[in-house]
Amino acid sequence: MKRKLFPTLFTALLFLGIVFFITSCSDNDDIVETQWDIQDYEVKASEWSWNPSLERWEAVKQMKYISEFIYESGAVIGYVFLGVQNQDEVQTQLPYTRRAYVDDGTYFTETLGYEYSFLTNKVTFYIEPADGIEDPAAKTGYVFRLVLIW
């Protein structure tokens, strides 16, 4: 009796294992691979304009691509390039806050950032001084990068 029970039990376990393996390896068409788009924007020093209500320098650019799906379910990550390309250039994530010293020994703090809208398909890059003072020397050329992931 023991000899007949073991082969039957072994056959049943083998059959269940095969069923689990076959059903777990089925194709699922609902899986979509991650996609991304990298967009670079150059803002020249002459393109910055002062926004008195927000007390910051702004440069508005047309986005190359954005959709409601990316806005609602994806991610947009901003970067700024600092330094000289192929020498000491670094890429840092936005917002970027820096503390700069003036010739008279005082210092100030400014923040570089961005905001975007899929409704207008535009991105606004900004330089926001901590003291809110309009300083024309802050208008510097920058290269920004937006990485869209969805």
Secondary structure as the mmCIF struct_conf table of DSSP 4:
data_model
#
loop_
_struct_conf.conf_type_id
_struct_conf.id
_struct_conf.beg_label_comp_id
_struct_conf.beg_label_asym_id
_struct_conf.beg_label_seq_id
_struct_conf.end_label_comp_id
_struct_conf.end_label_asym_id
_struct_conf.end_label_seq_id
HELX_RH_AL_P HELX_RH_AL_P1 LYS A 2 SER A 24
TURN_TY1_P TURN_TY1_P1 CYS A 25 CYS A 25
TURN_TY1_P TURN_TY1_P2 ASP A 29 ASP A 30
STRN STRN1 TRP A 36 VAL A 43
HELX_RH_3T_P HELX_RH_3T_P1 ALA A 45 GLU A 47
STRN STRN2 SER A 49 ASN A 51
TURN_TY1_P TURN_TY1_P3 PRO A 52 GLU A 55
STRN STRN3 ARG A 56 GLN A 62
BEND BEND1 LYS A 64 LYS A 64
HELX_RH_AL_P HELX_RH_AL_P2 GLU A 68 SER A 73
BEND BEND2 GLY A 74 GLY A 74
STRN STRN4 ALA A 75 LEU A 82
BEND BEND3 GLY A 83 GLY A 83
TURN_TY1_P TURN_TY1_P4 GLN A 85 ASP A 88
STRN STRN5 VAL A 90 GLN A 93
BEND BEND4 LEU A 94 PRO A 95
STRN STRN6 TYR A 96 TYR A 101
TURN_TY1_P TURN_TY1_P5 ASP A 103 ASP A 104
BEND BEND5 GLY A 105 GLY A 105
STRN STRN7 TYR A 107 SER A 117
TURN_TY1_P TURN_TY1_P6 PHE A 118 ASN A 121
STRN STRN8 LYS A 122 PRO A 129
TURN_TY1_P TURN_TY1_P7 ALA A 130 ASP A 131
HELX_RH_3T_P HELX_RH_3T_P2 PRO A 136 ALA A 138
STRN STRN9 TYR A 142 ILE A 149
#
